[in-house]
Amino acid sequence: MCGIIGIVGKQPVAERLIESLKRLEYRGYDSAGIAGVVGQGRVERRRAQGKIKALEAVVAEQPLVATTGIGHTRWATHGAPNLKNAHPHTAGRVTLVHNGIIENFAELKAELLAAGRTFESDTDTEVIAQLIDAELATGLAPLTAFKATLDRLTGAYALAVLIEGDDNLILGARRGSPLVVGEGEGEMFLGSDALAVGPFTNRVIYLEEGDYVALTHQGHEIHDASGARVQRAVRVVPASAVMLEKGNYRHFMEKEIHDQPDGCQRTISAYVDALSSTAAVPGDIDFAALERIQIVACGTSFIAGVVGKYLIEQLADLPVDVEIASEFRYRQPALRPGALVIAMSQSGETADTLAALRYCKSKGMKSAVVVNAQESTMAREVDVVWPIHCGPEIGVASTKAFTAQVSVMIALAVAAAKQRGKIDDAEEQRLVKVLLEAPRLIAEAIGLEDAIKDIAADVAKARDVLYLGRGPMSALALEGALKLKEISYIHAEGYAAGELKHGPIALVDDKTPIVILAPYDSWFEKSASNMSEVMARGGQVIFVTDTEGVKHAPAGAKVVVTAPASDPLVSTLVMSAPIQLLAYHVAVVKGADVDQPRNLAKSVTVE
């Protein structure tokens, strides 16, 4: 969630770029920079490590006189947070800023090095600049060279690009990370969100997945991923609403579902070193010395903890208990100092979780919190804070905070496994690379939305819905049922699929939708068997699997949803989007208040 701003203007842009970057400080960053087209089409950069005031000092000492420019606040992913890795990056005629992760940057960089190109940074971003410049060197026009480069990139990105010699042009593109266009009077703007362009215009165009755009003083030219010229709607955003803008989404919940590739990328980048492909969990927790982990949480955070239990125990061979915080301290659990308590709470103020955390600390346990609010009570009281970095979540029903919490638990599982000697260097690197692929796969899963809308129309008629899964998918079944209950008010239950024959199968009839979550993994055959049991009793199965699972699934499902194939390490992240979208669209069909469901609050600060 780096911040991006671009301006094709009529007046000097340096101060305006910095003004916009200040509005993006909420995203968090470790360096900042701007670039502009100065005399005779030449592009110059100004960059600084640290806060924007450091950049302001650089610009004061070395003014940047330009009317077309781009700016960036960087959250480090590839390469240390230092000056040489700060954006914008330049290669030949190309200067650009980038939000996201390019998964195939290592292969592309090797190719470019073999062709004789030299690099000045450790970032994946510089690879994009080098590729565009190489395409320009073949004689291609800027927009054509840009498209040729985009077609070679694997991963998530939002881009703003300057081309030396073109002082009336900014190129932009998005895949998996948001990007908006702003329309002014004889000026055009590009930003990572409406807040970035808010100081300059209230006329905003939200680029869609795969779009790329050329901005000039004359206007904008948008193309979709296939290269076809398209028109996108212009929206007027009231100035007072910019901070809490839903974009072109109907509800905050829908926006936050779509924010997940960007949010998870930001989370993951804080917990792994992408260059070395190693886990880099902050804090001084020695997992090798721990006897066990105790997770305490409520609601969706509890379910994220259950996913963490599966992964940590499987990878690190470290016992993990997960308990509902509201019950925990009242049963007077047996606790020992050799354990670590992990509290999980988006707000860091959840009363039950805070009480459970304090109880564990009173027993001499080391403490940590997985939290979105870093200044919260829990964050102030624990030994180690593990932030989820997903940004503000407005919808009461948690979506992007859930996947961010799960992303942290995955990173913790890999780090614990390495510290405890359960995986070697090669396996750690493989797992980290798998985790870095997750934002792209989540974006692909969100692309199933149109198909899920059709399913929602039928599910909205149901009185009861069952969710089934095995392994980590049993936790996701709980989350799917919780989401549906929260916002559509339909009774739903999530079960471990193996428990079906121990009671819940009595609920199966031809009027009850049954959502079975079954990626093609080591549990798939058992899940498929449960699917057959359900269908034999007239159950209306919505089978959520992946491309390989489709090939091996029993015939007879009412609907099959084909999510992207993914490694079991990240399958809960990838499969989350379909169940969130299903709950969301069912609630929309029913006319429910999606963002503020009845009887619920975002943060529960009373017992």
LINKA-V925009 format. One line per field, one symbol per residue. ss: DSSP state (H for helix, E for strand, - for the rest). A space follows every 50 residues. Layout:
ss: ???
This chain:
ss: --EEEEEE-----HHHHHHHHHH-HHH---EEEEEEE-HHH-EEEEEEE- -HHHHHHHHHH------EEEEEEE--------HHH---EEE--EEEEEEE EE--HHHHHHHHHH----------HHHHHHHHHHHHH----HHHHHHHHH ----EEEEEEEEE------EEEEEEE---EEEE----EEEE--HHHH--- --EEEE-----EEEEE--EEEEE-----EE---EEE--HHHHHH------ -HHHHHHH-HHHHHHHHHH--EE----EE-------HHH--EEEEEE-HH HHHHHHHHHHHHHHHH---EEEEEHHHHHHH-------EEEEEEE----- HHHHHHHHHHHH---EEEEEE-----HHHHH--EEEE------------H HHHHHHHHHHHHHHHHHHH-----HHHHHHHHHHHHHHHHHHHHHH--HH HHHHHHHHH----EEEEEE--HHHHHHHHHHHHHHHHH--EEEEEEHHHH HH-HHHH-----EEEEE------HHHHHHHHHHHHH---EEEEEEEHHHH HH------EEEEE-------HHHHHHHHHHHHHHHHHHHH---------- -------
